Amino acid sequence: MVQQNPKNRVNPEQYARLKAEIAAPYRGLRQFIYISCGASGFIGGLVFLSQLLAGRDINSALPNLALQVGVVALMVFLWRWEQRRQKRS
């Protein structure tokens, strides 16, 4: 009969974390990227919205505002998709 060395046993918490990391590698990094890009898009959107409200350079501010809104929408979509995948596993 083979006995396990107590030093080789893994704490159940550590085992659960390792198992979750194997199932979805770099999840924390992806979520950080979603948050940071979403925040950047939100700040950019505020800047271009203020330019539109001030009436400055409307021809370039409007497409840039649309781009920033698209970035924020994409990051929200990716964040929610990531959360749904996490709940399934």
TORVEXMI-681816 format. One line per 5 residues: their letters; for each residue x, y, z of N, C-alpha, C. Coordinates in steps of 0.2 Angstrom, whole numbers, plus 5000, padded with zeros to 4 digits. Layout:
<recs>
a) X,Y,Z,X,Y,Z,X,Y,Z; ...
</recs>
This chain:
<recs>
mvqqn) 5004,4994,5000,5000,5000,5000,5004,5006,5000; 5003,5011,4996,5007,5017,4995,5003,5023,4999; 5007,5026,5004,5005,5031,5008,5007,5038,5005; 5003,5043,5005,5004,5049,5003,5008,5053,5008; 5013,5057,5006,5017,5061,5010,5012,5067,5012
pknrv) 5011,5069,5018,5007,5075,5020,5009,5081,5016; 5016,5082,5014,5018,5088,5011,5015,5088,5004; 5014,5082,5001,5011,5082,4994,5004,5084,4993; 5000,5084,4999,4993,5085,4998,4992,5092,4997; 4987,5094,4993,4985,5101,4991,4979,5103,4996
npeqy) 4979,5109,4998,4974,5112,5002,4968,5112,4997; 4962,5110,5000,4956,5110,4995,4954,5117,4992; 4956,5123,4996,4955,5129,4992,4960,5130,4987; 4966,5128,4987,4971,5129,4982,4969,5124,4976; 4966,5118,4978,4964,5114,4972,4959,5117,4968
arlka) 4954,5120,4972,4948,5123,4968,4951,5129,4964; 4955,5133,4966,4958,5138,4962,4962,5136,4956; 4966,5131,4957,4969,5128,4952,4965,5125,4947; 4960,5121,4949,4955,5118,4944,4951,5124,4940; 4949,5129,4943,4946,5135,4940,4951,5138,4935
eiaap) 4957,5139,4937,4962,5142,4932,4963,5137,4926; 4963,5131,4927,4964,5126,4921,4958,5127,4917; 4952,5127,4920,4946,5128,4916,4945,5134,4912; 4948,5140,4914,4948,5146,4911,4954,5150,4912; 4959,5148,4908,4966,5152,4910,4965,5159,4908
yrglr) 4968,5163,4912,4969,5171,4912,4962,5174,4912; 4958,5171,4916,4951,5175,4916,4952,5181,4920; 4956,5182,4925,4957,5188,4929,4960,5193,4924; 4965,5191,4920,4968,5196,4916,4963,5199,4911; 4959,5194,4908,4954,5196,4903,4949,5201,4906
qfiyi) 4947,5200,4912,4942,5204,4915,4945,5211,4917; 4951,5211,4919,4955,5217,4920,4955,5221,4913; 4957,5218,4908,4957,5221,4901,4950,5224,4899; 4945,5220,4901,4938,5223,4899,4936,5229,4903; 4938,5229,4910,4937,5235,4914,4941,5241,4912
scgas) 4947,5240,4910,4951,5246,4908,4949,5248,4902; 4948,5244,4897,4946,5247,4890,4939,5250,4891; 4934,5247,4895,4928,5250,4895,4928,5257,4899; 4933,5258,4904,4934,5264,4907,4937,5269,4902; 4941,5267,4898,4944,5271,4894,4939,5274,4888
gfigg) 4935,5269,4886,4930,5271,4881,4925,5276,4884; 4923,5275,4891,4919,5279,4894,4921,5286,4895; 4928,5287,4897,4931,5293,4897,4931,5297,4891; 4933,5293,4886,4933,5296,4879,4927,5298,4876; 4922,5294,4878,4915,5296,4876,4913,5302,4880
lvfls) 4914,5303,4886,4913,5310,4889,4916,5316,4886; 4922,5315,4884,4926,5320,4881,4923,5322,4874; 4921,5317,4870,4918,5319,4864,4911,5321,4864; 4907,5319,4869,4901,5321,4871,4901,5329,4873; 4906,5330,4877,4907,5337,4879,4909,5342,4873
qllag) 4913,5339,4868,4914,5343,4862,4908,5344,4858; 4904,5339,4857,4897,5340,4853,4893,5345,4857; 4892,5344,4863,4888,5349,4867,4891,5356,4866; 4897,5357,4866,4900,5364,4865,4900,5366,4858; 4898,5362,4853,4898,5363,4846,4905,5364,4843
rdins) 4910,5361,4846,4917,5361,4843,4918,5355,4839; 4920,5356,4833,4923,5351,4828,4918,5345,4828; 4912,5347,4826,4906,5342,4826,4908,5336,4821; 4911,5338,4815,4912,5333,4810,4917,5327,4812; 4921,5328,4817,4926,5323,4819,4924,5320,4826
alpnl) 4920,5324,4830,4918,5322,4837,4913,5317,4836; 4908,5317,4832,4902,5313,4831,4905,5306,4830; 4909,5305,4824,4911,5298,4823,4916,5295,4829; 4919,5299,4832,4924,5297,4838,4919,5295,4844; 4914,5299,4845,4909,5297,4850,4906,5290,4849
alqvg) 4904,5289,4843,4901,5283,4841,4906,5277,4842; 4912,5278,4840,4917,5273,4841,4918,5272,4849; 4918,5277,4853,4919,5276,4860,4913,5272,4863; 4907,5274,4861,4901,5270,4863,4901,5263,4861; 4904,5262,4855,4905,5255,4853,4910,5251,4857
vvalm) 4915,5254,4859,4920,5251,4863,4917,5249,4870; 4914,5254,4873,4910,5252,4879,4905,5247,4878; 4901,5247,4873,4896,5241,4872,4900,5235,4871; 4905,5234,4867,4909,5228,4866,4912,5226,4873; 4914,5230,4877,4917,5228,4883,4912,5225,4888
vflwr) 4906,5228,4888,4900,5226,4892,4898,5219,4890; 4898,5218,4883,4896,5212,4881,4901,5206,4883; 4907,5208,4882,4912,5203,4883,4912,5201,4891; 4911,5206,4895,4911,5205,4902,4905,5201,4904; 4899,5202,4901,4893,5198,4903,4894,5191,4900
weqrr) 4897,5190,4894,4899,5184,4891,4903,5180,4896; 4908,5183,4898,4913,5180,4903,4910,5177,4909; 4905,5182,4912,4902,5180,4918,4897,5174,4917; 4894,5174,4911,4889,5168,4910,4893,5162,4909; 4899,5162,4906,4903,5156,4905,4906,5154,4912
qkrs) 4907,5158,4917,4910,5157,4923,4904,5153,4927; 4898,5155,4926,4892,5152,4930,4891,5145,4928; 4892,5144,4921,4891,5137,4918,4896,5132,4921; 4902,5134,4922,4907,5130,4924,4908,5129,4931
</recs>
